[in-house]
């Protein structure tokens, strides 16, 4: 946590926002960077679907304006973490979404992109 706090302070970001994010994520001394990033994106986004789209755009190795693909394992980790801290998303919905996207990742070399979870065929993320 101290590494993230140090970087936060070096960027002169608001200390109260850092505290708010750590409370939202229920972070202790050991923080998974991807989880902190997810909570920060969630604080600036309009809902879980928008947050996941932003996460894809940040983590992708595709060029700007491209498909914004990320490894399914990263998507799954962030999505399940955010769904858990949200508390209002039924586990059945999370499971159905991951099952659907898990099928698609097999067709896309292990990658997921926003168009996959924005598709009408995909169960809603939240």
N, CA, C and O atoms as CSV, one atom per row, in Angstrom:
chain,resi,resn,atom,element,x,y,z
A,1,UNK,N,N,0.829,-1.186,0.000
A,1,UNK,CA,C,0.000,0.000,0.000
A,1,UNK,C,C,0.877,1.255,0.000
A,1,UNK,O,O,0.526,2.274,-0.595
A,2,UNK,N,N,2.008,1.160,0.670
A,2,UNK,CA,C,2.864,2.347,0.764
A,2,UNK,C,C,3.417,2.746,-0.606
A,2,UNK,O,O,3.617,3.933,-0.861
A,3,UNK,N,N,3.669,1.772,-1.493
A,3,UNK,CA,C,4.151,2.102,-2.839
A,3,UNK,C,C,3.102,2.886,-3.617
A,3,UNK,O,O,3.414,3.876,-4.280
A,4,UNK,N,N,1.865,2.435,-3.528
A,4,UNK,CA,C,0.788,3.123,-4.238
A,4,UNK,C,C,0.589,4.514,-3.653
A,4,UNK,O,O,0.409,5.482,-4.392
A,5,UNK,N,N,0.620,4.616,-2.330
A,5,UNK,CA,C,0.447,5.925,-1.676
A,5,UNK,C,C,1.569,6.881,-2.074
A,5,UNK,O,O,1.320,8.062,-2.314
A,6,UNK,N,N,2.778,6.387,-2.144
A,6,UNK,CA,C,3.912,7.215,-2.534
A,6,UNK,C,C,3.735,7.743,-3.957
A,6,UNK,O,O,3.967,8.924,-4.215
A,7,UNK,N,N,3.328,6.877,-4.874
A,7,UNK,CA,C,3.099,7.304,-6.256
A,7,UNK,C,C,1.944,8.296,-6.328
A,7,UNK,O,O,1.991,9.265,-7.086
A,8,UNK,N,N,0.916,8.047,-5.538
A,8,UNK,CA,C,-0.241,8.950,-5.475
A,8,UNK,C,C,0.211,10.340,-5.042
A,8,UNK,O,O,-0.138,11.343,-5.665
A,9,UNK,N,N,0.991,10.385,-3.969
A,9,UNK,CA,C,1.483,11.666,-3.443
A,9,UNK,C,C,2.408,12.360,-4.434
A,9,UNK,O,O,2.358,13.581,-4.580
A,10,UNK,N,N,3.255,11.585,-5.117
A,10,UNK,CA,C,4.173,12.167,-6.104
A,10,UNK,C,C,3.428,12.826,-7.256
A,10,UNK,O,O,3.935,13.757,-7.882
A,11,UNK,N,N,2.230,12.341,-7.530
A,11,UNK,CA,C,1.410,12.933,-8.589
A,11,UNK,C,C,0.552,14.089,-8.078
A,11,UNK,O,O,-0.216,14.685,-8.834
A,12,UNK,N,N,0.690,14.400,-6.789
A,12,UNK,CA,C,-0.069,15.477,-6.146
A,12,UNK,C,C,-1.579,15.284,-6.280
A,12,UNK,O,O,-2.327,16.244,-6.466
A,13,UNK,N,N,-2.009,14.037,-6.182
A,13,UNK,CA,C,-3.442,13.735,-6.224
A,13,UNK,C,C,-4.039,13.955,-4.840
A,13,UNK,O,O,-3.321,13.878,-3.843
A,14,UNK,N,N,-5.322,14.225,-4.761
A,14,UNK,CA,C,-5.958,14.547,-3.477
A,14,UNK,C,C,-5.863,13.391,-2.466
A,14,UNK,O,O,-6.290,12.274,-2.755
A,15,UNK,N,N,-5.304,13.669,-1.288
A,15,UNK,CA,C,-5.183,12.621,-0.264
A,15,UNK,C,C,-6.529,12.053,0.179
A,15,UNK,O,O,-6.624,10.864,0.485
A,16,UNK,N,N,-7.568,12.883,0.216
A,16,UNK,CA,C,-8.875,12.392,0.644
A,16,UNK,C,C,-9.458,11.396,-0.363
A,16,UNK,O,O,-10.175,10.472,0.021
A,17,UNK,N,N,-9.152,11.584,-1.636
A,17,UNK,CA,C,-9.614,10.643,-2.654
A,17,UNK,C,C,-8.898,9.302,-2.492
A,17,UNK,O,O,-9.508,8.246,-2.667
A,18,UNK,N,N,-7.620,9.341,-2.162
A,18,UNK,CA,C,-6.882,8.100,-1.913
A,18,UNK,C,C,-7.523,7.338,-0.761
A,18,UNK,O,O,-7.724,6.126,-0.850
A,19,UNK,N,N,-7.840,8.034,0.304
A,19,UNK,CA,C,-8.476,7.400,1.460
A,19,UNK,C,C,-9.833,6.806,1.069
A,19,UNK,O,O,-10.169,5.695,1.478
A,20,UNK,N,N,-10.601,7.545,0.284
A,20,UNK,CA,C,-11.904,7.060,-0.164
A,20,UNK,C,C,-11.763,5.782,-0.986
A,20,UNK,O,O,-12.529,4.836,-0.800
A,21,UNK,N,N,-10.786,5.750,-1.896
A,21,UNK,CA,C,-10.577,4.571,-2.731
A,21,UNK,C,C,-10.137,3.365,-1.905
A,21,UNK,O,O,-10.578,2.242,-2.153
A,22,UNK,N,N,-9.277,3.596,-0.934
A,22,UNK,CA,C,-8.826,2.474,-0.099
A,22,UNK,C,C,-9.974,1.933,0.746
A,22,UNK,O,O,-10.029,0.736,1.025
A,23,UNK,N,N,-10.886,2.806,1.152
A,23,UNK,CA,C,-12.051,2.352,1.909
A,23,UNK,C,C,-13.022,1.596,1.004
A,23,UNK,O,O,-13.559,0.560,1.397
A,24,UNK,N,N,-13.248,2.106,-0.196
A,24,UNK,CA,C,-14.147,1.432,-1.137
A,24,UNK,C,C,-13.652,0.024,-1.463
A,24,UNK,O,O,-14.436,-0.922,-1.535
A,25,UNK,N,N,-12.348,-0.098,-1.656
A,25,UNK,CA,C,-11.769,-1.387,-2.003
A,25,UNK,C,C,-11.477,-2.267,-0.812
A,25,UNK,O,O,-11.078,-3.422,-0.963
A,26,UNK,N,N,-11.680,-1.711,0.398
A,26,UNK,CA,C,-11.390,-2.445,1.625
A,26,UNK,C,C,-9.956,-2.975,1.607
A,26,UNK,O,O,-9.693,-4.132,1.935
A,27,UNK,N,N,-9.036,-2.084,1.211
A,27,UNK,CA,C,-7.636,-2.473,1.085
A,27,UNK,C,C,-6.923,-2.385,2.421
A,27,UNK,O,O,-7.176,-1.485,3.222
A,28,UNK,N,N,-6.031,-3.332,2.645
A,28,UNK,CA,C,-5.167,-3.298,3.830
A,28,UNK,C,C,-3.749,-3.028,3.353
A,28,UNK,O,O,-3.557,-2.338,2.351
A,29,UNK,N,N,-2.761,-3.553,4.046
A,29,UNK,CA,C,-1.381,-3.276,3.669
A,29,UNK,C,C,-0.988,-3.942,2.353
A,29,UNK,O,O,-0.187,-3.386,1.601
A,30,UNK,N,N,-1.536,-5.119,2.063
A,30,UNK,CA,C,-1.239,-5.805,0.808
A,30,UNK,C,C,-2.343,-5.525,-0.193
A,30,UNK,O,O,-3.479,-5.968,-0.026
A,31,UNK,N,N,-1.997,-4.783,-1.236
A,31,UNK,CA,C,-2.987,-4.383,-2.230
A,31,UNK,C,C,-2.590,-4.956,-3.585
A,31,UNK,O,O,-1.441,-4.837,-4.011
A,32,UNK,N,N,-3.534,-5.566,-4.240
A,32,UNK,CA,C,-3.325,-6.013,-5.613
A,32,UNK,C,C,-3.499,-4.779,-6.497
A,32,UNK,O,O,-4.562,-4.158,-6.511
A,33,UNK,N,N,-2.439,-4.431,-7.236
A,33,UNK,CA,C,-2.442,-3.224,-8.056
A,33,UNK,C,C,-3.660,-3.190,-8.975
A,33,UNK,O,O,-4.293,-2.144,-9.121
A,34,UNK,N,N,-3.993,-4.310,-9.591
A,34,UNK,CA,C,-5.121,-4.378,-10.509
A,34,UNK,C,C,-6.436,-4.038,-9.797
A,34,UNK,O,O,-7.326,-3.432,-10.393
A,35,UNK,N,N,-6.554,-4.422,-8.548
A,35,UNK,CA,C,-7.761,-4.111,-7.775
A,35,UNK,C,C,-7.836,-2.617,-7.472
A,35,UNK,O,O,-8.904,-2.013,-7.566
A,36,UNK,N,N,-6.704,-2.027,-7.112
A,36,UNK,CA,C,-6.699,-0.583,-6.848
A,36,UNK,C,C,-7.058,0.187,-8.114
A,36,UNK,O,O,-7.853,1.126,-8.077
A,37,UNK,N,N,-6.470,-0.219,-9.226
A,37,UNK,CA,C,-6.781,0.415,-10.508
A,37,UNK,C,C,-8.274,0.299,-10.808
A,37,UNK,O,O,-8.896,1.256,-11.269
A,38,UNK,N,N,-8.842,-0.869,-10.545
A,38,UNK,CA,C,-10.264,-1.089,-10.809
A,38,UNK,C,C,-11.138,-0.161,-9.969
A,38,UNK,O,O,-12.097,0.416,-10.482
A,39,UNK,N,N,-10.822,-0.014,-8.701
A,39,UNK,CA,C,-11.603,0.869,-7.827
A,39,UNK,C,C,-11.453,2.322,-8.280
A,39,UNK,O,O,-12.428,3.074,-8.284
A,40,UNK,N,N,-10.240,2.718,-8.660
A,40,UNK,CA,C,-10.018,4.085,-9.136
A,40,UNK,C,C,-10.812,4.348,-10.416
A,40,UNK,O,O,-11.425,5.405,-10.565
A,41,UNK,N,N,-10.796,3.394,-11.326
A,41,UNK,CA,C,-11.576,3.550,-12.570
A,41,UNK,C,C,-13.068,3.596,-12.261
A,41,UNK,O,O,-13.814,4.361,-12.873
A,42,UNK,N,N,-13.494,2.776,-11.310
A,42,UNK,CA,C,-14.895,2.763,-10.928
A,42,UNK,C,C,-15.361,4.085,-10.351
A,42,UNK,O,O,-16.510,4.484,-10.535
A,43,UNK,N,N,-14.462,4.761,-9.650
A,43,UNK,CA,C,-14.807,6.055,-9.061
A,43,UNK,C,C,-15.004,7.130,-10.133
A,43,UNK,O,O,-15.655,8.146,-9.889
A,44,UNK,N,N,-14.443,6.900,-11.310
A,44,UNK,CA,C,-14.535,7.884,-12.384
A,44,UNK,C,C,-15.485,7.450,-13.498
A,44,UNK,O,O,-15.632,8.159,-14.494
A,45,UNK,N,N,-16.122,6.306,-13.342
A,45,UNK,CA,C,-16.955,5.752,-14.399
A,45,UNK,C,C,-18.426,5.764,-14.002
A,45,UNK,O,O,-18.789,6.053,-12.862
A,46,UNK,N,N,-19.244,5.443,-14.976
A,46,UNK,CA,C,-20.690,5.407,-14.763
A,46,UNK,C,C,-21.160,3.956,-14.772
A,46,UNK,O,O,-21.735,3.497,-15.759
A,47,UNK,N,N,-20.924,3.242,-13.694
A,47,UNK,CA,C,-21.375,1.870,-13.580
A,47,UNK,C,C,-20.302,0.848,-13.917
A,47,UNK,O,O,-19.235,1.183,-14.431
A,48,UNK,N,N,-20.611,-0.402,-13.616
A,48,UNK,CA,C,-19.646,-1.492,-13.774
A,48,UNK,C,C,-19.263,-1.732,-15.232
A,48,UNK,O,O,-18.092,-1.962,-15.533
A,49,UNK,N,N,-20.222,-1.683,-16.124
A,49,UNK,CA,C,-19.912,-1.916,-17.538
A,49,UNK,C,C,-18.954,-0.856,-18.061
A,49,UNK,O,O,-17.993,-1.180,-18.759
A,50,UNK,N,N,-19.205,0.396,-17.734
A,50,UNK,CA,C,-18.316,1.481,-18.152
A,50,UNK,C,C,-16.935,1.316,-17.516
A,50,UNK,O,O,-15.916,1.556,-18.163
A,51,UNK,N,N,-16.907,0.910,-16.261
A,51,UNK,CA,C,-15.632,0.679,-15.581
A,51,UNK,C,C,-14.827,-0.396,-16.294
A,51,UNK,O,O,-13.626,-0.232,-16.508
A,52,UNK,N,N,-15.474,-1.489,-16.661
A,52,UNK,CA,C,-14.760,-2.578,-17.332
A,52,UNK,C,C,-14.268,-2.150,-18.711
A,52,UNK,O,O,-13.212,-2.595,-19.161
A,53,UNK,N,N,-15.017,-1.301,-19.371
A,53,UNK,CA,C,-14.576,-0.774,-20.669
A,53,UNK,C,C,-13.317,0.076,-20.483
A,53,UNK,O,O,-12.362,-0.043,-21.252
A,54,UNK,N,N,-13.320,0.926,-19.468
A,54,UNK,CA,C,-12.151,1.762,-19.181
A,54,UNK,C,C,-10.949,0.896,-18.813
A,54,UNK,O,O,-9.831,1.160,-19.255
A,55,UNK,N,N,-11.178,-0.133,-18.007
A,55,UNK,CA,C,-10.094,-1.049,-17.630
A,55,UNK,C,C,-9.473,-1.666,-18.885
A,55,UNK,O,O,-8.250,-1.727,-19.010
A,56,UNK,N,N,-10.315,-2.120,-19.809
A,56,UNK,CA,C,-9.804,-2.699,-21.051
A,56,UNK,C,C,-8.972,-1.676,-21.828
A,56,UNK,O,O,-7.911,-2.006,-22.357
A,57,UNK,N,N,-9.453,-0.452,-21.893
A,57,UNK,CA,C,-8.739,0.590,-22.638
A,57,UNK,C,C,-7.402,0.933,-21.993
A,57,UNK,O,O,-6.449,1.276,-22.693
A,58,UNK,N,N,-7.321,0.846,-20.679
A,58,UNK,CA,C,-6.069,1.155,-19.982
A,58,UNK,C,C,-5.072,0.009,-20.091
A,58,UNK,O,O,-3.885,0.238,-20.322
A,59,UNK,N,N,-5.542,-1.212,-19.926
A,59,UNK,CA,C,-4.642,-2.357,-19.859
A,59,UNK,C,C,-4.254,-2.953,-21.213
A,59,UNK,O,O,-3.313,-3.742,-21.292
A,60,UNK,N,N,-4.961,-2.587,-22.263
A,60,UNK,CA,C,-4.704,-3.201,-23.558
A,60,UNK,C,C,-3.311,-2.876,-24.102
A,60,UNK,O,O,-2.720,-1.841,-23.795
A,61,UNK,N,N,-2.827,-3.783,-24.901
A,61,UNK,CA,C,-1.590,-3.535,-25.652
A,61,UNK,C,C,-1.915,-3.169,-27.091
A,61,UNK,O,O,-1.016,-2.920,-27.894
A,62,UNK,N,N,-3.217,-3.137,-27.420
A,62,UNK,CA,C,-3.645,-2.718,-28.757
A,62,UNK,C,C,-3.401,-1.217,-28.907
A,62,UNK,O,O,-3.363,-0.477,-27.924
A,63,UNK,N,N,-3.238,-0.791,-30.144
A,63,UNK,CA,C,-3.028,0.635,-30.370
A,63,UNK,C,C,-4.301,1.410,-30.038
A,63,UNK,O,O,-5.400,0.854,-30.037
A,64,UNK,N,N,-4.137,2.692,-29.757
A,64,UNK,CA,C,-5.280,3.530,-29.384
A,64,UNK,C,C,-6.340,3.483,-30.477
A,64,UNK,O,O,-6.038,3.592,-31.666
A,65,UNK,N,N,-7.582,3.319,-30.048
A,65,UNK,CA,C,-8.679,3.202,-30.995
A,65,UNK,C,C,-8.894,1.772,-31.485
A,65,UNK,O,O,-9.813,1.505,-32.258
A,66,UNK,N,N,-8.037,0.856,-31.028
A,66,UNK,CA,C,-8.157,-0.546,-31.434
A,66,UNK,C,C,-9.209,-1.277,-30.618
A,66,UNK,O,O,-10.064,-0.662,-29.982
A,67,UNK,N,N,-9.131,-2.594,-30.647
A,67,UNK,CA,C,-10.151,-3.431,-30.006
A,67,UNK,C,C,-10.122,-3.372,-28.475
A,67,UNK,O,O,-11.107,-3.740,-27.836
A,68,UNK,N,N,-9.030,-2.924,-27.879
A,68,UNK,CA,C,-8.874,-2.829,-26.417
A,68,UNK,C,C,-8.988,-4.209,-25.759
A,68,UNK,O,O,-9.677,-4.378,-24.753
A,69,UNK,N,N,-8.294,-5.194,-26.354
A,69,UNK,CA,C,-8.305,-6.558,-25.820
A,69,UNK,C,C,-7.410,-6.666,-24.590
A,69,UNK,O,O,-6.350,-6.045,-24.510
A,70,UNK,N,N,-7.870,-7.472,-23.636
A,70,UNK,CA,C,-7.053,-7.811,-22.467
A,70,UNK,C,C,-7.191,-9.309,-22.224
A,70,UNK,O,O,-8.165,-9.921,-22.662
A,71,UNK,N,N,-6.227,-9.903,-21.532
A,71,UNK,CA,C,-6.359,-11.324,-21.214
A,71,UNK,C,C,-7.612,-11.596,-20.379
A,71,UNK,O,O,-7.954,-10.828,-19.480
A,72,UNK,N,N,-8.281,-12.693,-20.692
A,72,UNK,CA,C,-9.488,-13.076,-19.961
A,72,UNK,C,C,-9.207,-13.188,-18.474
A,72,UNK,O,O,-10.057,-12.810,-17.667
A,73,UNK,N,N,-8.041,-13.694,-18.083
A,73,UNK,CA,C,-7.721,-13.848,-16.655
A,73,UNK,C,C,-7.736,-12.496,-15.943
A,73,UNK,O,O,-8.183,-12.413,-14.799
A,74,UNK,N,N,-7.253,-11.430,-16.600
A,74,UNK,CA,C,-7.281,-10.093,-15.995
A,74,UNK,C,C,-8.715,-9.581,-15.901
A,74,UNK,O,O,-9.116,-9.017,-14.883
A,75,UNK,N,N,-9.484,-9.781,-16.973
A,75,UNK,CA,C,-10.885,-9.368,-16.955
A,75,UNK,C,C,-11.613,-10.067,-15.811
A,75,UNK,O,O,-12.326,-9.432,-15.035
A,76,UNK,N,N,-11.426,-11.375,-15.717
A,76,UNK,CA,C,-12.104,-12.168,-14.693
A,76,UNK,C,C,-11.725,-11.705,-13.291
A,76,UNK,O,O,-12.586,-11.590,-12.419
A,77,UNK,N,N,-10.448,-11.441,-13.073
A,77,UNK,CA,C,-10.005,-11.000,-11.750
A,77,UNK,C,C,-10.638,-9.663,-11.364
A,77,UNK,O,O,-11.142,-9.504,-10.252
A,78,UNK,N,N,-10.608,-8.711,-12.286
A,78,UNK,CA,C,-11.162,-7.379,-11.997
A,78,UNK,C,C,-12.681,-7.448,-11.854
A,78,UNK,O,O,-13.242,-6.878,-10.918
A,79,UNK,N,N,-13.344,-8.138,-12.771
A,79,UNK,CA,C,-14.804,-8.214,-12.741
A,79,UNK,C,C,-15.296,-8.887,-11.460
A,79,UNK,O,O,-16.214,-8.382,-10.815
A,80,UNK,N,N,-14.708,-9.999,-11.089
A,80,UNK,CA,C,-15.167,-10.688,-9.879
A,80,UNK,C,C,-14.881,-9.852,-8.634
A,80,UNK,O,O,-15.682,-9.844,-7.699
A,81,UNK,N,N,-13.751,-9.151,-8.613
A,81,UNK,CA,C,-13.438,-8.273,-7.481
A,81,UNK,C,C,-14.468,-7.149,-7.373
A,81,UNK,O,O,-15.015,-6.909,-6.297
A,82,UNK,N,N,-14.731,-6.467,-8.475
A,82,UNK,CA,C,-15.682,-5.355,-8.443
A,82,UNK,C,C,-17.101,-5.826,-8.137
A,82,UNK,O,O,-17.837,-5.148,-7.420
A,83,UNK,N,N,-17.486,-6.967,-8.669
A,83,UNK,CA,C,-18.819,-7.504,-8.376
A,83,UNK,C,C,-18.947,-7.836,-6.896
A,83,UNK,O,O,-20.002,-7.628,-6.297
A,84,UNK,N,N,-17.871,-8.351,-6.308
A,84,UNK,CA,C,-17.902,-8.708,-4.880
A,84,UNK,C,C,-18.035,-7.458,-4.016
A,84,UNK,O,O,-18.845,-7.435,-3.089
A,85,UNK,N,N,-17.251,-6.416,-4.307
A,85,UNK,CA,C,-17.337,-5.232,-3.451
A,85,UNK,C,C,-18.616,-4.433,-3.720
A,85,UNK,O,O,-19.064,-3.674,-2.861
A,86,UNK,N,N,-19.204,-4.601,-4.912
A,86,UNK,CA,C,-20.487,-3.957,-5.193
A,86,UNK,C,C,-21.556,-4.523,-4.263
A,86,UNK,O,O,-22.340,-3.775,-3.679
A,87,UNK,N,N,-21.581,-5.833,-4.131
A,87,UNK,CA,C,-22.502,-6.484,-3.210
A,87,UNK,C,C,-23.911,-6.703,-3.719
A,87,UNK,O,O,-24.666,-7.458,-3.107
A,88,UNK,N,N,-24.296,-6.068,-4.824
A,88,UNK,CA,C,-25.662,-6.194,-5.340
A,88,UNK,C,C,-25.753,-7.056,-6.590
A,88,UNK,O,O,-26.829,-7.195,-7.170
A,89,UNK,N,N,-24.646,-7.630,-7.006
A,89,UNK,CA,C,-24.640,-8.431,-8.228
A,89,UNK,C,C,-24.692,-9.904,-7.837
A,89,UNK,O,O,-23.768,-10.408,-7.198
A,90,UNK,N,N,-25.754,-10.590,-8.212
A,90,UNK,CA,C,-25.870,-11.998,-7.840
A,90,UNK,C,C,-24.732,-12.839,-8.424
A,90,UNK,O,O,-24.299,-12.611,-9.554
A,91,UNK,N,N,-24.262,-13.795,-7.660
A,91,UNK,CA,C,-23.184,-14.673,-8.118
A,91,UNK,C,C,-23.584,-15.409,-9.392
A,91,UNK,O,O,-22.734,-15.689,-10.237
A,92,UNK,N,N,-24.857,-15.722,-9.535
A,92,UNK,CA,C,-25.333,-16.406,-10.737
A,92,UNK,C,C,-25.094,-15.557,-11.983
A,92,UNK,O,O,-24.752,-16.080,-13.044
A,93,UNK,N,N,-25.276,-14.253,-11.847
A,93,UNK,CA,C,-25.036,-13.356,-12.982
A,93,UNK,C,C,-23.550,-13.307,-13.316
A,93,UNK,O,O,-23.167,-13.361,-14.485
A,94,UNK,N,N,-22.721,-13.204,-12.291
A,94,UNK,CA,C,-21.266,-13.201,-12.504
A,94,UNK,C,C,-20.851,-14.488,-13.204
A,94,UNK,O,O,-20.099,-14.454,-14.179
A,95,UNK,N,N,-21.339,-15.622,-12.709
A,95,UNK,CA,C,-20.990,-16.916,-13.289
A,95,UNK,C,C,-21.446,-17.022,-14.747
A,95,UNK,O,O,-20.699,-17.506,-15.597
A,96,UNK,N,N,-22.673,-16.571,-15.036
A,96,UNK,CA,C,-23.201,-16.634,-16.404
A,96,UNK,C,C,-22.383,-15.754,-17.344
A,96,UNK,O,O,-22.088,-16.140,-18.475
A,97,UNK,N,N,-22.024,-14.572,-16.863
A,97,UNK,CA,C,-21.221,-13.657,-17.677
A,97,UNK,C,C,-19.857,-14.263,-17.963
A,97,UNK,O,O,-19.397,-14.252,-19.105
A,98,UNK,N,N,-19.213,-14.786,-16.940
A,98,UNK,CA,C,-17.883,-15.375,-17.126
A,98,UNK,C,C,-17.942,-16.627,-18.002
A,98,UNK,O,O,-17.014,-16.886,-18.770
A,99,UNK,N,N,-19.004,-17.392,-17.898
A,99,UNK,CA,C,-19.143,-18.567,-18.752
A,99,UNK,C,C,-19.255,-18.137,-20.216
A,99,UNK,O,O,-18.603,-18.707,-21.091
A,100,UNK,N,N,-20.086,-17.129,-20.469
A,100,UNK,CA,C,-20.251,-16.622,-21.834
A,100,UNK,C,C,-18.922,-16.080,-22.378
A,100,UNK,O,O,-18.514,-16.419,-23.489
A,101,UNK,N,N,-18.267,-15.250,-21.597
A,101,UNK,CA,C,-17.006,-14.656,-22.048
A,101,UNK,C,C,-15.896,-15.698,-22.123
A,101,UNK,O,O,-15.001,-15.594,-22.962
A,102,UNK,N,N,-15.950,-16.703,-21.251
A,102,UNK,CA,C,-14.971,-17.784,-21.296
A,102,UNK,C,C,-15.043,-18.543,-22.613
A,102,UNK,O,O,-14.018,-18.960,-23.153
A,103,UNK,N,N,-16.248,-18.722,-23.125
A,103,UNK,CA,C,-16.410,-19.351,-24.437
A,103,UNK,C,C,-15.768,-18.474,-25.516
A,103,UNK,O,O,-15.048,-18.975,-26.380
A,104,UNK,N,N,-16.028,-17.180,-25.464
A,104,UNK,CA,C,-15.491,-16.267,-26.479
A,104,UNK,C,C,-13.966,-16.178,-26.420
A,104,UNK,O,O,-13.310,-16.051,-27.453
A,105,UNK,N,N,-13.409,-16.245,-25.224
A,105,UNK,CA,C,-11.943,-16.152,-25.109
A,105,UNK,C,C,-11.262,-17.304,-25.835
A,105,UNK,O,O,-10.156,-17.156,-26.355
A,106,UNK,N,N,-11.932,-18.454,-25.865
A,106,UNK,CA,C,-11.371,-19.606,-26.586
A,106,UNK,C,C,-11.285,-19.324,-28.086
A,106,UNK,O,O,-10.418,-19.864,-28.773
A,107,UNK,N,N,-12.163,-18.498,-28.579
A,107,UNK,CA,C,-12.179,-18.145,-29.998
A,107,UNK,C,C,-11.259,-16.963,-30.311
A,107,UNK,O,O,-11.003,-16.660,-31.476
A,108,UNK,N,N,-10.763,-16.294,-29.254
A,108,UNK,CA,C,-9.995,-15.047,-29.428
A,108,UNK,C,C,-8.633,-15.116,-28.750
A,108,UNK,O,O,-8.144,-14.118,-28.222
A,109,UNK,N,N,-8.035,-16.279,-28.769
A,109,UNK,CA,C,-6.677,-16.463,-28.239
A,109,UNK,C,C,-6.539,-15.999,-26.796
A,109,UNK,O,O,-5.523,-15.416,-26.417
A,110,UNK,N,N,-7.574,-16.263,-25.986
A,110,UNK,CA,C,-7.525,-15.947,-24.561
A,110,UNK,C,C,-7.822,-14.503,-24.208
A,110,UNK,O,O,-7.645,-14.089,-23.062
A,111,UNK,N,N,-8.270,-13.742,-25.182
A,111,UNK,CA,C,-8.499,-12.317,-24.971
A,111,UNK,C,C,-9.993,-11.980,-24.964
A,111,UNK,O,O,-10.812,-12.666,-25.575
A,112,UNK,N,N,-10.312,-10.898,-24.249
A,112,UNK,CA,C,-11.660,-10.340,-24.186
A,112,UNK,C,C,-11.564,-8.868,-24.549
A,112,UNK,O,O,-10.573,-8.206,-24.238
A,113,UNK,N,N,-12.584,-8.364,-25.199
A,113,UNK,CA,C,-12.623,-6.949,-25.568
A,113,UNK,C,C,-14.005,-6.389,-25.238
A,113,UNK,O,O,-14.964,-7.148,-25.094
A,114,UNK,N,N,-14.110,-5.077,-25.119
A,114,UNK,CA,C,-15.400,-4.493,-24.742
A,114,UNK,C,C,-16.576,-4.932,-25.603
A,114,UNK,O,O,-17.675,-5.130,-25.086
A,115,UNK,N,N,-16.366,-5.088,-26.899
A,115,UNK,CA,C,-17.514,-5.477,-27.736
A,115,UNK,C,C,-18.080,-6.826,-27.295
A,115,UNK,O,O,-19.251,-7.106,-27.552
A,116,UNK,N,N,-17.279,-7.669,-26.639
A,116,UNK,CA,C,-17.778,-8.967,-26.168
A,116,UNK,C,C,-18.801,-8.797,-25.053
A,116,UNK,O,O,-19.852,-9.437,-25.078
A,117,UNK,N,N,-18.506,-7.937,-24.067
A,117,UNK,CA,C,-19.449,-7.783,-22.955
A,117,UNK,C,C,-20.483,-6.697,-23.194
A,117,UNK,O,O,-21.417,-6.548,-22.407
A,118,UNK,N,N,-20.327,-5.933,-24.273
A,118,UNK,CA,C,-21.346,-4.957,-24.656
A,118,UNK,C,C,-22.375,-5.560,-25.606
A,118,UNK,O,O,-23.409,-4.952,-25.884
A,119,UNK,N,N,-22.083,-6.755,-26.098
A,119,UNK,CA,C,-22.968,-7.436,-27.031
A,119,UNK,C,C,-24.291,-7.816,-26.346
A,119,UNK,O,O,-24.326,-8.122,-25.155
A,120,UNK,N,N,-25.366,-7.788,-27.126
A,120,UNK,CA,C,-26.679,-8.191,-26.597
A,120,UNK,C,C,-26.699,-9.665,-26.214
A,120,UNK,O,O,-27.555,-10.080,-25.433
A,121,UNK,N,N,-25.782,-10.461,-26.740
A,121,UNK,CA,C,-25.705,-11.896,-26.418
A,121,UNK,C,C,-25.108,-12.154,-25.043
A,121,UNK,O,O,-25.319,-13.221,-24.466
A,122,UNK,N,N,-24.372,-11.198,-24.519
A,122,UNK,CA,C,-23.691,-11.373,-23.236
A,122,UNK,C,C,-24.624,-10.967,-22.079
A,122,UNK,O,O,-25.293,-9.936,-22.151
A,123,UNK,N,N,-24.661,-11.773,-21.031
A,123,UNK,CA,C,-25.429,-11.321,-19.850
A,123,UNK,C,C,-24.876,-9.975,-19.355
A,123,UNK,O,O,-23.674,-9.722,-19.437
A,124,UNK,N,N,-25.756,-9.131,-18.847
A,124,UNK,CA,C,-25.317,-7.823,-18.339
A,124,UNK,C,C,-24.330,-8.021,-17.191
A,124,UNK,O,O,-24.471,-8.949,-16.394
A,125,UNK,N,N,-23.330,-7.141,-17.116
A,125,UNK,CA,C,-22.312,-7.270,-16.074
A,125,UNK,C,C,-22.872,-6.999,-14.679
A,125,UNK,O,O,-22.410,-7.573,-13.693
A,126,UNK,N,N,-23.864,-6.127,-14.608
A,126,UNK,CA,C,-24.440,-5.790,-13.287
A,126,UNK,C,C,-25.958,-5.824,-13.318
A,126,UNK,O,O,-26.602,-5.568,-12.301
